[in-house]
Amino acid sequence: MEGCGYTRLEDATRRLVALTERNRILEDQLVAARAAFQQAQLRIGQLEQQLANAASKAAQVTAQLTELKESIREAPANVPPAFVKANVSKEDRHPPGRKPGHKPEHRRMPSKIDEHVDVPLPEDRLGKPSCPQCRCQLQKIEKHRRIVEDIVPAKKIVTCYHTISGYCPGCRKRVESKENNQPPAPAGVDIHQPQLGLNALTTAALLRMRYRLPYRQIEQLFCDLPGMTISPGGIAKQIQRMARWLQGQYDRLKVLIRASPSVHMDETSWRVDGQNHWLWTMLSDQATVYHVDKSRGQKVTGMLLGEQFSGTLVSDFYSGYAKVDCPKQKCLVHLLREIKETGAQHPAFKDSVFGRRLKRLVHQMLLLKEKKSRTVEQVFEAKLRKLERRLLELAREPAGGWPDTHARRLAKRLRGHEGELTLFLRDDAVEGTNNAAE
C-alpha cells in the first residue's frame, strides 16, 4: 500500500512540474502576443493616417482634374502644340499702305546728290533727238530728273601703318604711336598676320550681336562681298577683344542709365555655345545696355541697376523685378496681350464681366495719357482717381469671388501690383508700355 501511494505521489509531482512548465511557456507566449498586438495597433494607426493623407491628395487631384477638363472643354478644338505658331487671322490684318483717300507717303528725297549723270537721246543726221527704237525725230522735248539711291559695292582696303615704339622710363612700359583709325595692338610687338580694321570689326559685331547671324555665315559674307578671309573662330575672338576694349564705355553707359528718371528692362532667351542663357536689356532715353547672363534671377536686376537707383523701373510682370526697391510701372501692353490670349483660349473669360472691364480700363488709361497735355489738371486728376478706384474694385473681387479661374488669377495680379499700373499717368517721364525694351 505504501508503494502504491508513493507511485501516485510521484506521478502527481511529475504532472505538476509539467503543468508548471506549460504555464510558464504560455505566459511567455502571452507576453509576446501582447507586444505584437501593441505593434499591430501602432501600425494600424500609421496606415489610417496614410489613408487619410492619400484621400486628401486624391480629392485635390480630382478637383484639379475637374478644372482641367473644364478648361479643355472651353478651349477651341485642334489647338496646335505650344512650339507651333498660330496662324494670323486675315480679319485682323490691315492692308499695306494708307487707307483710300489719304495722301500717299513716299520716301524722302536725299539732302545731297553725290553725282550728276547726263543721259542723252540718240541724234539723227540733223543733230536732233530721235527715238531709240525707230530713229524717228522726237517732238515736244522735255527734261527730267531721276533720283536714284544705291550702295557702293564692298571693297577690301589694305593699309600699312608705319609706327614707332620706344620704352618710357616714366610709365615703365613700351609705348607706340597710333593713328585714329588703327585698331589696338600690343605696343612694340610685331604681329605676323593682318589685323581686322575698325570698320570690319564693327560690321562683324553688328552682324553677330544685332542680326544674330552665325559665325560661319559671317565668314561667308565677308568672303563673298569684300573678298576678306577670316575664320569663324577668328571672328569670335575679335568680338571678345572688342568687348574688352569697350568695357570702360560700357560701364559709363550703365552709370548714365542708372541716373535716368525712367529705365526700361526686359529679358529674353539667348544661346551661348549651345547653352541656354538670358539676354537682358536696360535702356533709357539716352542709352541702351545689353547683358548676357546664365541667370534670370533677381540678382541680375540688382547688379544692372545698382544699389543707388532711384528712378522708375518700367518692366513686364516677371517676378525678377519685384524686389527692386524703387518706383515701378508695369507694361500695360503685356496686360492687354494676356487678356487677348486668355480670351482666345478660354471663351468664358472673354465673355466675362471681368475681362471686358479690365480691357476697357487699360485702354482708357493709355488714352488718358495721350490727352494729358490737352486736359485741365483738375479734370485729369479726377479722371485718374476714378480709374484707380475702378481698378481697385476689380482687384478686390465681388462677394464670393470672380466665377472664372483666370479672372481670379488676374485679380490677384492687380492686387499684387497696386499702384504700379497708373504711375505713368502721374509722371510725365514714365511710359505706360515697355515697348522700348522689346
Secondary structure, DSSP 4 states (H G I P E B T S, - for coil): -HHHHHHHHHHHHHHHHHHHHHHHHHHHHHHHHHHHHHHHHHHHHHHHHHHHHHHHHHHHHHHHHHHHHHHHHHSPSSPPPTTSPPPPPGGG---SSPPTTSPP--PPPPS--------PPPB-TTS-BB-TTT-PBP-S-----------PPP----------EEEETTTTEEEE---TTSPP--TT---SSPPPPHHHHHHHHIIIIIS---HHHHHHHHHHTT-----HHHHHHHHHHHHHHTHHHHHHHHHHHHTSSEEEEEEEEEEETTEEEEEEEEE-SS-EEEEEES--SHHHHHHHH-TT--SEEEE-S-GGGTT--S-EEE-HHHHHHHHHHHHHH-HHHHTSHHHHHHHHHHHHHHHHHHTGGGS-HHHHHHHHHHHHHHHHHHHH--TT--SSHHHHHHHHHHHHTTTSSSHHHH-TT--S--GGG-
